[in-house]
Amino acid sequence: MFVEHLFNVSCIKKRQI
């Protein structure tokens, strides 16, 4: 789902920081 994709992207961005 689109929402799930956004959530995953947010998690990845947080991990990078």
PDBQT receptor file of N, H, CA, C and O in Angstrom, charges set to zero:
ATOM      1  N   MET A   1       0.841  -1.214   0.000  1.00  0.00    +0.000 N 
ATOM      2  CA  MET A   1       0.000   0.000   0.000  1.00  0.00    +0.000 C 
ATOM      3  C   MET A   1       0.869   1.254   0.000  1.00  0.00    +0.000 C 
ATOM      4  O   MET A   1       2.024   1.233   0.426  1.00  0.00    +0.000 OA
ATOM      5  N   PHE A   2       0.288   2.340  -0.486  1.00  0.00    +0.000 N 
ATOM      6  H   PHE A   2      -0.650   2.358  -0.832  1.00  0.00    +0.000 HD
ATOM      7  CA  PHE A   2       1.059   3.591  -0.554  1.00  0.00    +0.000 C 
ATOM      8  C   PHE A   2       1.456   4.070   0.842  1.00  0.00    +0.000 C 
ATOM      9  O   PHE A   2       2.593   4.483   1.070  1.00  0.00    +0.000 OA
ATOM     10  N   VAL A   3       0.506   4.009   1.766  1.00  0.00    +0.000 N 
ATOM     11  H   VAL A   3      -0.417   3.674   1.581  1.00  0.00    +0.000 HD
ATOM     12  CA  VAL A   3       0.801   4.459   3.140  1.00  0.00    +0.000 C 
ATOM     13  C   VAL A   3       1.924   3.619   3.728  1.00  0.00    +0.000 C 
ATOM     14  O   VAL A   3       2.816   4.140   4.397  1.00  0.00    +0.000 OA
ATOM     15  N   GLU A   4       1.876   2.330   3.477  1.00  0.00    +0.000 N 
ATOM     16  H   GLU A   4       1.151   1.907   2.933  1.00  0.00    +0.000 HD
ATOM     17  CA  GLU A   4       2.913   1.443   4.019  1.00  0.00    +0.000 C 
ATOM     18  C   GLU A   4       4.276   1.836   3.441  1.00  0.00    +0.000 C 
ATOM     19  O   GLU A   4       5.286   1.832   4.144  1.00  0.00    +0.000 OA
ATOM     20  N   HIS A   5       4.286   2.171   2.160  1.00  0.00    +0.000 N 
ATOM     21  H   HIS A   5       3.466   2.174   1.589  1.00  0.00    +0.000 HD
ATOM     22  CA  HIS A   5       5.552   2.557   1.519  1.00  0.00    +0.000 C 
ATOM     23  C   HIS A   5       6.111   3.818   2.185  1.00  0.00    +0.000 C 
ATOM     24  O   HIS A   5       7.303   3.894   2.481  1.00  0.00    +0.000 OA
ATOM     25  N   LEU A   6       5.248   4.798   2.417  1.00  0.00    +0.000 N 
ATOM     26  H   LEU A   6       4.279   4.737   2.177  1.00  0.00    +0.000 HD
ATOM     27  CA  LEU A   6       5.703   6.047   3.057  1.00  0.00    +0.000 C 
ATOM     28  C   LEU A   6       6.247   5.738   4.446  1.00  0.00    +0.000 C 
ATOM     29  O   LEU A   6       7.266   6.294   4.856  1.00  0.00    +0.000 OA
ATOM     30  N   PHE A   7       5.572   4.856   5.165  1.00  0.00    +0.000 N 
ATOM     31  H   PHE A   7       4.744   4.405   4.832  1.00  0.00    +0.000 HD
ATOM     32  CA  PHE A   7       6.014   4.520   6.516  1.00  0.00    +0.000 C 
ATOM     33  C   PHE A   7       7.403   3.879   6.472  1.00  0.00    +0.000 C 
ATOM     34  O   PHE A   7       8.275   4.200   7.280  1.00  0.00    +0.000 OA
ATOM     35  N   ASN A   8       7.589   2.979   5.525  1.00  0.00    +0.000 N 
ATOM     36  H   ASN A   8       6.881   2.718   4.869  1.00  0.00    +0.000 HD
ATOM     37  CA  ASN A   8       8.898   2.320   5.394  1.00  0.00    +0.000 C 
ATOM     38  C   ASN A   8       9.975   3.333   5.046  1.00  0.00    +0.000 C 
ATOM     39  O   ASN A   8      11.074   3.292   5.600  1.00  0.00    +0.000 OA
ATOM     40  N   VAL A   9       9.667   4.232   4.140  1.00  0.00    +0.000 N 
ATOM     41  H   VAL A   9       8.774   4.265   3.690  1.00  0.00    +0.000 HD
ATOM     42  CA  VAL A   9      10.648   5.252   3.738  1.00  0.00    +0.000 C 
ATOM     43  C   VAL A   9      11.018   6.107   4.949  1.00  0.00    +0.000 C 
ATOM     44  O   VAL A   9      12.185   6.448   5.142  1.00  0.00    +0.000 OA
ATOM     45  N   SER A  10      10.023   6.448   5.758  1.00  0.00    +0.000 N 
ATOM     46  H   SER A  10       9.075   6.171   5.602  1.00  0.00    +0.000 HD
ATOM     47  CA  SER A  10      10.292   7.274   6.946  1.00  0.00    +0.000 C 
ATOM     48  C   SER A  10      11.233   6.525   7.888  1.00  0.00    +0.000 C 
ATOM     49  O   SER A  10      12.163   7.114   8.439  1.00  0.00    +0.000 OA
ATOM     50  N   CYS A  11      10.993   5.238   8.070  1.00  0.00    +0.000 N 
ATOM     51  H   CYS A  11      10.238   4.760   7.622  1.00  0.00    +0.000 HD
ATOM     52  CA  CYS A  11      11.841   4.443   8.970  1.00  0.00    +0.000 C 
ATOM     53  C   CYS A  11      13.272   4.419   8.429  1.00  0.00    +0.000 C 
ATOM     54  O   CYS A  11      14.230   4.572   9.188  1.00  0.00    +0.000 OA
ATOM     55  N   ILE A  12      13.409   4.232   7.150  1.00  0.00    +0.000 N 
ATOM     56  H   ILE A  12      12.631   4.107   6.534  1.00  0.00    +0.000 HD
ATOM     57  CA  ILE A  12      14.748   4.177   6.550  1.00  0.00    +0.000 C 
ATOM     58  C   ILE A  12      15.457   5.518   6.740  1.00  0.00    +0.000 C 
ATOM     59  O   ILE A  12      16.638   5.556   7.086  1.00  0.00    +0.000 OA
ATOM     60  N   LYS A  13      14.740   6.610   6.516  1.00  0.00    +0.000 N 
ATOM     61  H   LYS A  13      13.781   6.579   6.236  1.00  0.00    +0.000 HD
ATOM     62  CA  LYS A  13      15.358   7.935   6.685  1.00  0.00    +0.000 C 
ATOM     63  C   LYS A  13      15.792   8.129   8.135  1.00  0.00    +0.000 C 
ATOM     64  O   LYS A  13      16.869   8.668   8.390  1.00  0.00    +0.000 OA
ATOM     65  N   LYS A  14      14.979   7.703   9.070  1.00  0.00    +0.000 N 
ATOM     66  H   LYS A  14      14.105   7.266   8.862  1.00  0.00    +0.000 HD
ATOM     67  CA  LYS A  14      15.332   7.869  10.494  1.00  0.00    +0.000 C 
ATOM     68  C   LYS A  14      16.573   7.042  10.817  1.00  0.00    +0.000 C 
ATOM     69  O   LYS A  14      17.417   7.469  11.605  1.00  0.00    +0.000 OA
ATOM     70  N   ARG A  15      16.685   5.865  10.214  1.00  0.00    +0.000 N 
ATOM     71  H   ARG A  15      16.000   5.518   9.574  1.00  0.00    +0.000 HD
ATOM     72  CA  ARG A  15      17.838   5.000  10.502  1.00  0.00    +0.000 C 
ATOM     73  C   ARG A  15      19.107   5.641   9.951  1.00  0.00    +0.000 C 
ATOM     74  O   ARG A  15      20.165   5.552  10.573  1.00  0.00    +0.000 OA
ATOM     75  N   GLN A  16      19.011   6.284   8.794  1.00  0.00    +0.000 N 
ATOM     76  H   GLN A  16      18.151   6.357   8.289  1.00  0.00    +0.000 HD
ATOM     77  CA  GLN A  16      20.197   6.908   8.190  1.00  0.00    +0.000 C 
ATOM     78  C   GLN A  16      20.715   8.033   9.068  1.00  0.00    +0.000 C 
ATOM     79  O   GLN A  16      21.926   8.211   9.209  1.00  0.00    +0.000 OA
ATOM     80  N   ILE A  17      19.808   8.788   9.656  1.00  0.00    +0.000 N 
ATOM     81  H   ILE A  17      18.825   8.644   9.542  1.00  0.00    +0.000 HD
ATOM     82  CA  ILE A  17      20.233   9.945  10.467  1.00  0.00    +0.000 C 
ATOM     83  C   ILE A  17      20.939   9.457  11.739  1.00  0.00    +0.000 C 
ATOM     84  O   ILE A  17      21.373  10.270  12.555  1.00  0.00    +0.000 OA
TER      85      ILE A  17
